[in-house]
């Protein structure tokens, strides 16, 4: 799950709260908040840390581009930069990769 956040915030300073009606920190599904302009991760939950193999500190030094296969980045940039596509979306099919490079399919739900 990817959650876009348009307010410029320093990584690691996003308050633990409910995102899209789900308890962010305690959700069993990987979740994060990222800055649309920079693609920086601002916050990640424990499930993301477990599933992707990065420590929380490592995640906060990455961007959402870093967890995508290189071939998928142009489409990701189109989706995140196109002002007409901002807002919520559900069920977008995509691929992510773990720290060790394993690529796997994901269904993304996002909101801004």
C-alpha positions in Angstrom: 0.0 0.0 0.0 1.4 3.4 -0.9 0.0 6.5 0.7 0.9 9.8 -0.9 1.3 12.9 1.2 1.7 16.3 -0.4 2.9 18.2 2.6 6.7 18.6 2.8 7.8 16.9 6.0 11.1 15.7 7.2 11.5 11.9 7.0 10.6 10.2 10.3 8.5 13.1 11.5 5.1 11.9 10.2 3.0 11.1 13.3 1.8 7.6 13.8 -1.9 7.7 13.0 -4.7 6.2 11.1 -4.2 6.2 7.4 -7.1 5.4 5.0 -9.1 4.2 8.1 -6.4 1.7 9.1 -4.1 1.9 12.1 -0.9 2.7 10.3 1.7 1.3 12.7 -0.2 -1.8 13.6 -1.5 -2.8 10.1 -0.4 -6.2 9.0 -0.1 -4.8 5.5 3.0 -2.8 4.4 2.2 0.9 4.4 4.1 4.1 4.0 3.8 7.8 3.4 5.9 9.4 0.8 6.4 12.9 -0.6 5.0 13.2 -4.1 7.6 15.9 -5.1 10.7 14.1 -4.0 9.4 10.5 -3.8 11.1 10.2 -0.3 9.7 7.8 2.2 8.5 9.9 5.2 7.2 7.0 7.3 6.9 3.2 7.1 5.1 0.7 9.2 6.5 -2.4 10.8 5.0 -4.7 8.1 6.9 -2.8 5.4 10.1 -3.2 7.4 9.5 -7.0 7.7 8.3 -7.6 4.1 10.9 -5.5 2.3 14.0 -6.3 4.4 15.1 -2.8 5.0 15.5 -1.3 8.5 13.3 1.7 9.3 16.3 3.9 9.1 17.3 2.5 5.7 13.7 3.0 4.4 13.9 6.6 5.4 17.0 7.1 3.2 15.2 5.6 0.1 12.6 6.8 -2.3 9.7 4.9 -3.7 11.8 4.5 -6.9 14.2 2.3 -5.0 11.6 -0.4 -4.4 10.6 -0.6 -8.0 12.2 -2.7 -10.8 14.0 -0.2 -13.1 11.7 -1.1 -16.0 8.7 0.1 -14.0 10.0 3.5 -12.9 8.8 5.5 -16.0 5.2 4.5 -15.4 5.5 5.2 -11.7 6.8 8.7 -12.4 3.9 9.3 -14.8 1.4 8.2 -12.2 2.9 10.2 -9.3 3.7 13.4 -11.3 0.5 13.7 -13.3 -1.6 16.2 -11.4 -4.8 14.7 -13.0 -4.1 11.4 -11.3 -3.8 12.7 -7.8 -6.3 11.5 -5.2 -7.2 8.0 -4.1 -6.8 4.9 -6.2 -7.5 1.3 -5.3 -6.3 -1.9 -6.8 -3.5 -0.6 -9.1 -1.3 -3.6 -10.1 2.4 -3.1 -9.9 5.7 -4.7 -8.9 8.0 -4.0 -6.0 11.3 -5.4 -5.0 12.8 -6.3 -1.7 16.3 -5.3 -0.4 17.7 -8.5 -1.8 16.2 -7.7 -5.3 13.3 -10.2 -5.2 10.5 -8.8 -7.4 6.9 -9.5 -6.5 3.5 -8.3 -7.6 1.5 -5.9 -5.4 -1.9 -4.3 -5.4 -1.6 -0.7 -4.4 -4.2 1.4 -2.6 -3.3 5.1 -2.3 -4.7 8.4 -1.2 -3.5 11.9 -1.0 
